[in-house]
Amino acid sequence: MFETIDTSMIDWSRAQFALTAMYHWLFVPLTLGLAVVMGTMETLYVVTGKEFWKRTAQFWMKLFGINFAVGVATGLILEFEFGTNWSNYSWFVGDIFGAPLAIEGILAFFMEATFVAVMFFGWKKVSKGFHLASTWLTGLGATISAWWILVANAWMQHPVGMAFNPDTMRNEMVDFLAVAFSPVAVMKFLHTVLSSWVLGAVFVIGISAWYLLRKRETEFAVASIKVASYIGLFAALVTAGTGDKSAYQVAHVQPMKLAAMEGLYDGGYREPLTVVGSLKIPYMLSFLATHDTNGYVPGINDLLNGGYEQADGTVAISAEEKIARGKLAIEALGQYRQAKQAGDEAAAGISRRTLEENMPYFGYGYIKDPATLVPHVGLMFWSFRIMVGLGCYFILFFSVMLFLAYKKELARFSWLHHIALWSIPLAYIASQAGWIVAEVGRQPWTIQDMLPVNAAISRLEAGSVQTTFFIFLVMFTVLMIAEIGIMVKAIRKGPEHV
C-alpha cells in the first residue's frame, strides 16, 4: 500500500518538521499569552478611563504585533510540509485531518487578520467599545486558531470519528463532532492554551522587572506585574489540573507514552511516581493513571510482551501479535481489492471481514521491529520532569509576586527582579519540553496505532530535504534574531514612546 522509504529520508523529514514546529512554537504561546494581558489592560482603560492603562495596553500590543507577524510566517511553512514531506499521510487521512486545518484558515485566521488591523490602527477611528472588542476578538481569533490546530493534533494522538474505506484506501470522517470535541482534544486545548498564558505572564513580569532594575517606568512596571501575576497564577493552577486529566487520558490511549515518561519498564499495582532518582511518591503513578491508588500501570516490557489484564477486562496481546495482525490486515486489503477488480463479491466479502477484524492493528503491519515502538525514554523522562518542575516553580513565582504586590514592595528586591528576568527563558524551556513529551511520546506513529512515520512520508531525495532543513534553520534563526532585536529596541524605548 505504501512504498518503502530510505531511513535517512525519514530521519531528515522528521528533523525538518521538528525544527519548523519548535521554532513556530517559540512564537505561538507568547501570542496567546500577550493577547489576554493586553485585553485585560485595555478593559481597565475602558472601565476606569485612565490614559495610563491605554498607554500600558499599547506597549504590550506593540510587542504582540512583532511576535504575531513572525509566528504567522513559520506556521504557514509548517502546514505546507504536510503536503511536501508527508504526502502519504495527507492522502491516507486528508479527508479528516484537512477539515480542522481548513476551518482554522478560513475562520480563525481571517478573524485575526480583520480585527488585528482595527486593534493597531483604529485607536482614533473607532469608539472605545469597538476597539476593545477588536482587541479581544484578535485574541479570540488566535485562540480559535489554536483550537482547530490542536484538534488536528489530538486526532493524531487518538484517532476517532472515522472509518476506513477499502475501496478508496482512505480514512473518511463519519462523525465531525467526535473529532472536533473529543476529550483528548478538549484537554489538550486547555492545557496548551493555559500554559501559553503562563508564558505570556512570565514574559510581561520579566520585562517589567527589567524596568524596575533600571529604575524606569516604575508605575507601569508594577501595574503590569500585578495584572500578569493574576493571569499567570490562575493559568498555572488550571494548567496543573489539566495536566492531571491529560495523564489519565494518556494512560488509556497512549500507555507506551506514559511508560516512557516514567522510565517504567516493569509495571505493577500501586506504582509510585518517580520525582527524580530514588525519590518517589508512593501510589501516585497508579492514581494518576487509573484514579485508583491500587490501579495497575503497565511498563514498557509489559506493553511489548502483553499478557496483563486491561481495564476493560481483556488480556493485552503482545507487540509481535499486533504486528502479525497488522500484516494480516494489509494482506486482506490487497486481496479485497483484487477480488473487487475480478468481480468476485464472495471473496471480497471474506477479505473485507478479515480486514475489519484486524483494522485496529493496521499500522502495526508496517512495524519491522517491536523495539521501535518504544519512544526515546531518556528524552521523555527528563522532558516531563522539566515541564512539571518548572510548572510548580511558576505557581510559586506568581504567588510571591502577588504577595509582594499586596505589600507594595515589588520595587524593593533587585534580586527578585533578576530572577523574574531570567524566568523568561525558563518559560520557553517548559513550553518546548511539553511538546517534546507530546510528540516524541507518540513515536513511531504519525497517527497512533494507525500509521507509522515510515509509511506516512513522501518519496523524495534525502539530499533535497537536507538542503531545505538547513535553509529553514538559517531562515528561522534570522527571523528569531530579527524579532528579538526589534523587541529589544521597543523595550528600550519604553511605553513612553508608544
N, C-alpha and C positions, 0 to 999 in steps of 0.2 A: 504493500500500500504506500509506504514511504521509502524514499531512496536512502541508501546508506551514505552518510556524510563523513568526511575525514575528521578525525578527532581534533586536530589543530584548528579546523574551521569552527567547530563547535565552541572550543575554548575562546577563540578570538571574538566570536559573535557574542558570547556571554559577557566577555570582558568589555566589549564596546557598549552593550546595553547597560551593564552595571555602571560604567563610567558616566553615561548620559543620565541615568536615573539618579545617581548620587549627587551629581552636580545640580541637576534640576531640583533635588530636594534640599539644596542649600538655600534656595530662594522661596520655595512654596511656604514653608512654615512661618517665615517672617512676614510674608504677605498676609496670611490668615491671622497671625497674632497682632500685627500692627493695625489691621482693619478694625478689630474690636477696640483697641486702645484709642485710636483716633475718633472712632464713632462715639465712644463714651465721652471723650473730651469735647467734641462738638455738641453733644447733648447737653453737657454742663454749660456751654456757651449760650445755647438757645434758652435753657431754663433760667440761668442767672443773669444773662445779658452782659456779662463781664467780657471785655475785649481780651483780657488775659487768657481766657480759655480758647478764644478764637485763634490767637497767636500760637498757643501751645498745640492746638489741633493742626494748624497749618504746618508747623515744623515737622511733626511726625508724618503728616501726609506727604511731605516732600521726600522723606526717606522711603515711605511706602511706594511712591511712584517710581523711584530709581530701581528699587528691588523688583517691583511688579514687571517692569519692562524687560529686564533680563530673564526673569522666570518664564515669561511667555516664549521667548526665543528658544530656550532649552526644552520646553515642553513640546513645542511643535516638532523638533527633531526626534524626540522620544517616540511620538506617535508614528512618524514615518518609518521608524525602524521595524515596526511590526510587519510592514509590507515588504521592506527590502531584505531584512535579515531573517525574518521568521515567517516566510510565506506559507509553509506547510501548516503552521499554527493558524494563520489568518484564514486559510482555506478551510481547515477542519472545523473551526468553531467561529468563523467570522460572522455568521448569522446571529450568534449570541453576543459575543464579545464586542462586536461593532455597534450594537444598539446603544449601550450606555455612553460610549465614546461619541457617537453621533449626537445624542441628546446634549452631552456636555458641550460640544462645539456649537450647536445651533442655539441652545437656550442659554446656558451659563456664560459662555464666552462673549456672546453678543450683549448679554445683560451687563457684564462687566465693562465692555467697551463703550456702551452707551452712557452709563452713569459715571464712569471714571472721568469722562470729559466734562460733565457738569460739575463734578466734585472739584476738579482742578481749576476750571476756567469760569465757573458760574457764581463766584462769591458776590460780585456786584451786579449780576444779571438776573438772578432768581431770588425768591424770598428765602428767609432763614429756614423755614419749614421744609421747602422743597429741596434746598441744598442739603439739609440734614438727612432727608430721606434718600437723596442721591448717595451720600456717604455710606449710609447703612446698606443700601442696595448694592453698592460696589462690593462691600464686604460680603453681603449675602450671595452675590454672584460668584465670588471666589469660593465661597463655602459650598455652593451648589455644584460648582465645577469639581471640587474635591469629592463631593458625594458620589458623582457618577464615575469618576476615575476609580474611587475606592470600591464601588460596586463591581466594576470590571475586575479589579484585583482580587476582591473577596471571592468572586466566582472562580478564579483560577485556584484559590486555596480550597474552595469547597463547591464544586460544580453542582448546581441544582437547576430545576426548571427546564430541562432539555431532554430530547430523545434522539437517539442515533438513527439516521435514515440510511439503510444499507444500499438503497437504490442510487442515492447521490453521494454516499460515503461522507456525509457531513452531519454534524450535530445541529439540530434545529431547536429553536426555542418553542416551548409549549406552554410556559407559564411565566409571563413577564414579571408579574408581581413577586413570584418566588425568587427570581433573580434580583430584582430591584430592592427587595426588603427582606432578604434572608437574614437570620440572626447574626451570621458571621459578618455580613456587610454592615449592618447597623452598629455592631460593637466595634468593628474596625474603623468606621467613620468617627464615632465618638472618641475613641482612643487617640486616633491620629490628629483630629482637629483640635481637641483639647490640649494635647501635648504641643501643638503648634502655638496655642495661646500661651503656654508656659514659656516657649522660646521667645515669643514676641515680648512678653512681660519682662523676662530676664534682659533682653536687648535694651528695652526702654530704661530699666533700672541701671544697667551698666553704663549707658551713655549719659544718663542723668548724674550718676556718680562721678563721671569724668568732669562734669561741670563743677561739682562740689569740690573735687580735688583742685581745680583751677580757681576756685572761689569766684565763679562766674554764674550768672543766671540762677542764683540760689533758689528764689521763689519758684521759678519754672521747674528746676530740678526736683525740689522737694514735692511739688504737686504731682509731677509725672511719676515719681516713685510711689506715691500713695495710690494713685489710680492703678498703676501696673501691678502693685503688690496685691491689691484686692482681686484683680483679674487673675493674677498668677496663682494665688493661694487656692482660689476656687477651682481653677483648671487643674492644678496639681493634685488636689484631693480627689476630684472626679476621675482624673486620668488613672489614679491608683485603683479606684473602684472598677473602672472598665478593664484595667489590666487583669484583675481577678476573674472577671467574666470571660475575658479572652483566653486565659489559661484553661478554664473549664472547657471552652469550645475546642481549643487546640487538642486537649486530651482526647476528645471524642472523634474529631475529624482528621487530625494530623498527629497521631500518637508518636510517630518517629521524631517529629519536630520537638515535642515535649521531652522525649528521652534524651535527645541530643542537647537540648538546653540545660538539662540537669546532669549531663555526663553519666546517665544511668544505664548501665549495661545489663544488669540483672535486677529485674523489678521484684515487687512483692507487695504484701499488705502493710498498712501503717508506715508508709515510706516517709522519711524525713526530707525536709527541703535543705539542700546544701547552700549555705551562705557563701563560704569560701573555705577551702581546705577541709579540716576536720570539724569546722564549726557548722552545726546543723540545727534546724528547728524541728523537734520531734513531730511526726504525723502530718506536718504541714503540706508536703507534696501530695499525699493522699487526699487531704482536704481540698486543695486547690483543684486537683484533677477530677475528683468524684463528689466533692461536697460531703465527704464522709471520712472521718479520721481513720477508719478501718479499711478504706477502699483499696482495691488492687490497682497498681500502676505498672504496666509492662515496661521492661527495659529494652534496649536495643537488641540484645540476644533473644529475648522473648518474642519480639516482633519479627525477627528473621526466622526463628525456629518454629513459632506457633505453638499450639498445644495448650494454651491457657484459656480459661473461661472468660468470655467478653461480657460486657454489661448487659447485653440482651439475652444472655444465657447460652449462646452458641460458642463452639470451640474455635479459636483462631487457627487459620491454616498457615502453613509456612510460606516464606517468600518463594521458595522453589516451586511449590504447588501453585501459587499465584502466577508465576512466570509460565508454568505449563498450561494453565487455563487461559492465560492471555494469548499464548501461541495458538491454542485451540480456537479461540475467538477469531483471530486473524485468518486462520486456515478456513474456518466456517464462512467468513465473509467472502473469501475468494471463491469457495465452492458455490455459495449462493449466487454470486454474480455470473459464474459460468452456467449454472443451471437456468438462470433467468434468460441469458442470451440464447441458450439452446431450447427454450420454451418448455423446460421440464419443471412444471409447477410443484409436483410432489417432492422432487429432490430439493427444490428451492425452499419449500416449507420446512423440511427436515433441517437443512443448513441454517435457516433463519432461527429456528428454535434453539439450536446449539449456540448460535451467536448470542441470542438474548440471554441464555442461561449463564454465559461466560463473559458478557459485556462488562460487568463491574471490574474485570481484571484485564480488559483490553490493552491498556497501556503497559502492563507488565510483560506483554509479549515482545516488547522491544528492549527489555532489560536483559543484558548479557550476563551480568554478574550481580548476585544479590548484595554484595558488599557496596555497590554503588547506590543502594537505597538508603544508605546512612549518610546524612549531611556531615559537613566538617564539624566534629564535636568540639574541638578546642575553640574555634571561632564562635560557635553558637554559645558555648558555656560562658565565655568571658563577655561577649556582646550583651547577653541577657543580664549579667550581673552589673555591667557598666550602666545599662539603661535603668535598671531598678535602683541601683545605688545612687545614681545622680537624681532620679526621681524623688527619693527620700531626702536627699540634700536640698532640693529646691523647695520642698514643703517647709523645711527648717529655715531656709533662706528667706522666703516670703514672710514667714511668721515673725522672724526677727525684724525685718524691715517694717512691718505693720506695727509691731510693738514700739519701735523707736519713733515711728511717725506719731503715734498717740502721745508719746512722751515728749514730742517736739525736739528730738535730739538727733535727727537724721544727719544734720550737717556737722556733727561733732567728731565722729570717729573716722579718721582718714584711713585707718587700716581696713575698715569695713568697705570703704569706697573702692579700695584696691581689689578686695575680694569680689565686689559686685562687678567691676570692670572685667576681671578675669573669669567671671562666671559665664560671660557670653560664649566663648568657645566651648565651655562645658555643655551648654545647652545644645549646641550643634552636634557635639560628640554623642550626647544622649539620643538625639533625633536620628542620627545616622545609625547608631547601634540598634535602635528599634527596627529600622528597615532591614538591617543585616539579619536580625533574628527572623523577621517575617519572610524574607526572600531566600536566604541561604537555607533556612529550615525547610523550605519546600523542595529543595533539590533531591533527586534529579528530575523533578517534574516541572513542566511549564503549567500543566493542569493536573492537579493532584489525582494520582492513580489512573489518569486517562491518557495523558500524552507526555512522554519524557522529552527532554531537550534534544536528544539525538534524533528524534522523529519530527521535531517541530521546526527545524531550521531550513533556510533556503540553500539551494545548491549554488554556492559562489566560490570564487577563488579565495583561499585564505589570505593571499597577499593583498587583495583589494580591501578586505576587512581590516587587516593590519594597518594599511595606509590611512583609511578613514578613522581608525582608532586614534592614531597619533595626530591627525588633523583636528579631530574633535577635542583631544586633550589640550592641544595648543589653543584652539579657539575658545573653549570653555574657560581655560585658565586666564586668557587675556580678558574675557568678559568679566570674570570674577575680580581680577585685579582692577579693571576699569571701574566696576561698581564700587569696590572698596575705596578707590581713590576719589570718586565723585562724592560718596557718602562722607568720607573724612573731611573733604573740603566744605561740605554743607554743615557738618557738625562743628567744625572750627569757626565758621561764620556765626553760628548760633541762631536761635529763634528771632533775634532782633533784626536779622537780615532776610526774613521770610517775605 
